Amino acid sequence: MNNKLPEKFQDLEPFIVGWAAPSHEARWHNRQAKSMAEIKDFYDYMLTRIDQIFDYLDQFPLQRLPDDAKLLFQLALSLAEAGMAVEQFSAPDAAPGSFPASRIGTKAVIDKLFA
């Protein structure tokens, strides 16, 4: 896969490194490695573009996304990860006192589409 987004989304390219990841587990680890300021910056910016992102992605069958659209889709999925930190936890990791995240294995169904 290339590291280029569709032309109309090139403003999101600074977020590729550090946010675009092919698996839920990798996106989850990416979120945990960020400061809340980094997460909030990504979250706020992506919210301004998410409607256009979904409009663009809707033109393709999910199983046949072109490489640049896959990368865009990964950023959209990372917005969901950032949203957990911003909207629910106010922290990069799960709520304090919760089950240790390192003990949770994940394999998201969506990941199977890109395996």
N, C-alpha and C positions, 0 to 999 in steps of 0.2 A: 504494500500500500504506500502511496506517496504521502507527503506531508503538506499537501496543498488543499485548501478549501475551495469550493466553488467561488468564482470571481466575485459575486455579489456579497460574499461573506469573508473577504480577505481581512477585514478589520478585526476578525476573531483569531487570526493566526498567532498573535502573541500568546494566546491561551492554549495552543496545541501542546506545547511542552509543559508538562505539569498537570494537564487536565484531560486531554484526550487519551483514552485507554480502551483496549478491546474487551475487557472483562469487568464485571461488577466488582470483583475482589480488587483489581488494580485501581479502579476509580475510588473505591472505599479507602484504600491505602493512600492514594493521592490526597484525598480530603484530609485524612488524619495527619499528613505531613505538612499541612499548610497552617499558617497563622489565621486567626479569625479575620484580620484585615484583608489578607489575600483571598480568603473564601468570600467575604462580603463584596470585594471589588469584582470578582468573577460573577457572583450571583447577581449583583446589581446590573452589570453590563449585559449579561446573557438575558435577563428579563426584558430588556429593551428590544431584543432581537428574536425572542423565542417564537412569536407568531409568524414572522417571516421564515424562520427555520422550518417550522412544521409545514407551512404552505409549500416551501420548496421540496421538502422530503416527501410530501404526499403525492408527488408526481411519479414516484418510483415504487415498485413492489419491494417490500422490506428485504426479501431474500436476494434481490438483484440490485442493491444500491451500488452505484459507481463508487470507486475508491474515495473520491473527494466528498461525496455525500455520506459515506460511512464515517469519515472523520468528523463531519458536521454532526452526525447522529451521536457519535461518542461524546461530543461536547454537550449536546442536549441531555444525554443521560447523566453527565457529570453535573449538570445544573440540578438534577434531582438529588444528587449526593450533597451538593452545596446547600440546597434547600433544607435538608435535615439539620445541618449544622446551624444555619441561620434561623430557621423558623421554629425548631423544636428544642435543640440542645444549647444554643448560644455557646457552643464549643465545637472544636473540630471532631471530637470523639463523642461517643454516646454519653448520656447523662451520668454524672458522678454516682457511684455506687451501683451501677448496673452490672450485668453479667460481663465479664472481661471480653472485649471485642476480639482479642487475639485467639480466643478459644472457639470462635464461631467460624465454621467453614461455610463458604458460600459457593454456589454454582447457579447463577441466574439463568433462567430459560432463555432470555434474550441473547446470552453469550453463545448459545448453541447455534444461533443463526450465522455467526461469524467464525465458527470453529473450522 
